[in-house]
Amino acid sequence: MKAVEHHVSGIILQDERGDNLGPLLAPLGSLPGVGPALAKLLARAVRGQRVIDLLFHLPESVVDRRYRPSLRDAVPGRVATMQVTVRRIDAPARGTRQPWRVLVSDGAGTAELVFFSSYQARRMRVGSAVAVSGTLDAFGDRLQMAHPDHIVPGGDIDRIPALEPVWPLTAGLFPRHVRAALHQAFLPFPPLPEWLDSVLVARRHWPNFETALRQLHCPEAFPDLLRGDAWQAAGERARQRLACDELLAEQVAMSEARRRNRNRPGRSIVGTGTLRAEALARFGYTPTRAQHRAVREIDSDLAASYPMMRLLQGDVGAGKTLVAMLAMLAAAEAGHQAVLMAPTEILARQHLATFQKLAPVPVAFLSGSVKGRARRTVLEDIASGRAPLVVGTHALFQDKVVFDDLALAVIDEQHRFGVEQRLLLGEKGDRADILVMTATPIPRTLLLTQWGEMQVSRLNEKPAGRLPVRTSLHAMASLGDVLDGIGRAIARGALVFWVCPLVTESEAMDLAAAEARFAALTERFGPIVGLAHGQQDIAVREAAIADFAAGRTKILVATTVIEVGVDIPAATIMVIEHAERFGLAQLHQLRGRVGRGRDESFCLLLHDDALGSTARRRLALLRDTEDGFLIADEDFRLRGGGDVTGRRQSGLPDLRLATGARLDLLLTIAAQDAQRVAEGGASESRRNAIAQLLELFDRHDAARILRSG
């Protein structure tokens, strides 16, 4: 085994990892019995291509099949496992949709097995002994079990799992596939060192990494867990341990990124204030205290000898663009260039309009739609330095884009960038500073996880004069009344956003919902209804938005394409269909599209008639406050780390094992431990173990940093 030296925080270590992680990092298709088709299905379900991704695909629940009563004593409503004899098989009459019914007995009582598919019923024989497991129900005075989950020959009752994990699946994938693949995955499981703090593991009675995975995926393989509720306590300890593993990997990656960034040479940038003064004079308003504070923090970073890595987090309407522009003008005052990149052309052009109005220097714009001679001119202006400020989209990443002297890069709404991408972004310039902006309220417990390598500036005040948006909840059954109210508002000159529900992960389905609502509203209100969605040609979409902004249309039906970058002060009403299907942070962003002018604005949240208690609490929270940070924190507590709509809200970290209360509970522990590791407070053997942890959790860059410095 070859030893490789690596350097962390001034300590030379020996890496003895070798290839022992090979079986866990191997592709899913390498598992015996997993062919290309099954590997593809597994990869879709487990969100990864490696064996370890399968092992990280934890069960969402466990079915307890240990209840084995006689039919005389069986309690309806429980999952029961029973050994019975087939007494009679009743086939439905031809042409009817009645089920097959199989009468079974155990000598003490009788029950009826019900099948709406004939496949299993036809395989049974009168007089044969079978073992079945499923939920017992009472139908009149008779016990019934509809579609048993398990049916095996009577002598094979032990083949029915006593504790059966339930894994999330995808179309075409069945539990037996996952169970068989996991069996093969555990066979070559390599011995691994302990990377968690040994005192913490002992104090919390946590199992080791392999045992934690086995207890969750194969609980019945542990006889001690089959007594009483022991499996529930053991399962929670196993999940806590794995959550801490994931958080430690995340925090070590962030700590190493911070350390590397501090050790990178930077350059001091100090502006004269002249361009800023002119921009603020054109602005005509006094910045908020939070904006002043953020500018001071950014100025301090710009003047430092190390590169800036700062997150500017501002709620809807808090004035992030002004702060970013003032930072960019400081770079221009010092004789350098600054660039702002946005994820969509709509948002980029919105920033461009603000900059052209306020900035007293030339501003270049580059996006995929800028072509031909105009594109060549922009590229020349950037390369020559004639454009001190540049605004654009991902087109700015292209190799042909060369800056004369880029000193500051601002990235808007790019929270999906990884640590390494954010660190390397400044390579367009010489030791460039990085400022990332997000309007997504991020829960305080998640800030450290997602943005741990950055310093954070928060804009927690709104500019003076902003009227609150009145938010109300309406059941879909009251849609007629809502439409009547919309008609009256339009007659008074109101402009109305109408956002359609998220249906599935499919953009095509979302589009169908938008087009159906567009057709219905057009039938009622006539040609004053516009449509904007992400699958339109950008020119068509921008034309629809422009018609709405100019008042040529009065209602704009849209998908979430309008969530950011649409600034239409005349729009005063936001209607969101099936609001319970959205994340709260996204609803807050959509609500922020109104309330931008001088007139009172309204947000109507239309929800399903049978709204659950948790969903009602979430929407009531949005109704009762406009504080995006409070909404984010409360939403996190209400629903945990996952997204109840199935769509991950932007700004949330992509964690698989550390969710909900586990994340809130263990994040501080992991962050403090990672800091000790980064500062040299861990043994050589533990550092080598953590290097393996980083590999398993796909933190390749951080693992490389840990080994090579």
Sequence and secondary structure as in RCSB ss.txt:
>XXXX:A:sequence
MKAVEHHVSGIILQDERGDNLGPLLAPLGSLPGVGPALAKLLARAVRGQRVIDLLFHLPESVVDRRYRPSLRDAV
PGRVATMQVTVRRIDAPARGTRQPWRVLVSDGAGTAELVFFSSYQARRMRVGSAVAVSGTLDAFGDRLQMAHPDH
IVPGGDIDRIPALEPVWPLTAGLFPRHVRAALHQAFLPFPPLPEWLDSVLVARRHWPNFETALRQLHCPEAFPDL
LRGDAWQAAGERARQRLACDELLAEQVAMSEARRRNRNRPGRSIVGTGTLRAEALARFGYTPTRAQHRAVREIDS
DLAASYPMMRLLQGDVGAGKTLVAMLAMLAAAEAGHQAVLMAPTEILARQHLATFQKLAPVPVAFLSGSVKGRAR
RTVLEDIASGRAPLVVGTHALFQDKVVFDDLALAVIDEQHRFGVEQRLLLGEKGDRADILVMTATPIPRTLLLTQ
WGEMQVSRLNEKPAGRLPVRTSLHAMASLGDVLDGIGRAIARGALVFWVCPLVTESEAMDLAAAEARFAALTERF
GPIVGLAHGQQDIAVREAAIADFAAGRTKILVATTVIEVGVDIPAATIMVIEHAERFGLAQLHQLRGRVGRGRDE
SFCLLLHDDALGSTARRRLALLRDTEDGFLIADEDFRLRGGGDVTGRRQSGLPDLRLATGARLDLLLTIAAQDAQ
RVAEGGASESRRNAIAQLLELFDRHDAARILRSG
>XXXX:A:secstr
   EEEEETTEEEEE  TTTTHHHHSBGGGSTT  HHHHHHHHHHHTSSBHHHHHT   SEEEE      TTT  
TTSEEEEEEEEEEEE   TT    EEEEEE SS EEEEEESSHHHHHH  TT EEEEEEE EEETTEEEEES SE
EEEGGGGGGS SEEEE    TT  HHHHHHHHHHHHTT       S HHHHHHHT   HHHHHHHHH GGG GGG
GSTTHHHHHHHHHHHHHHHHHHHHHHHHHHHHHHHHHHS        SHHHHHHHHHH S   HHHHHHHHHHHH
HHHSSS  EEEEEE TTS HHHHHHHHHHHHHHTT EEEEE SSHHHHHHHHHHHHHH SS EEEE TT  HHHH
HHHHHHHHHTS SEEEESGGGGSTT   SSEEEEEEES TT  HHHHHHGGGGSSS EEEEEE S   HHHHHHH
STTSEEEEE    TT   EEEEEEEGGGHHHHHHHHHHHHHTT EEEEE    SS HHHHHHHHHHHHHHHHHHH
 TTEEEE TTS HHHHHHHHHHHHTTS SEEEE GGGSSS   TTEEEEEETTGGGS HHHHHHHHTTSS SSS 
EEEEEEE SS  HHHHHHHHHHHH   HHHHHHHHHHHH SS TTSS  TTS   SS  HHHHHHHHHHHHHHHH
HHHTT S HHHHHHHHHHHHHTT HHHHHHHHH 
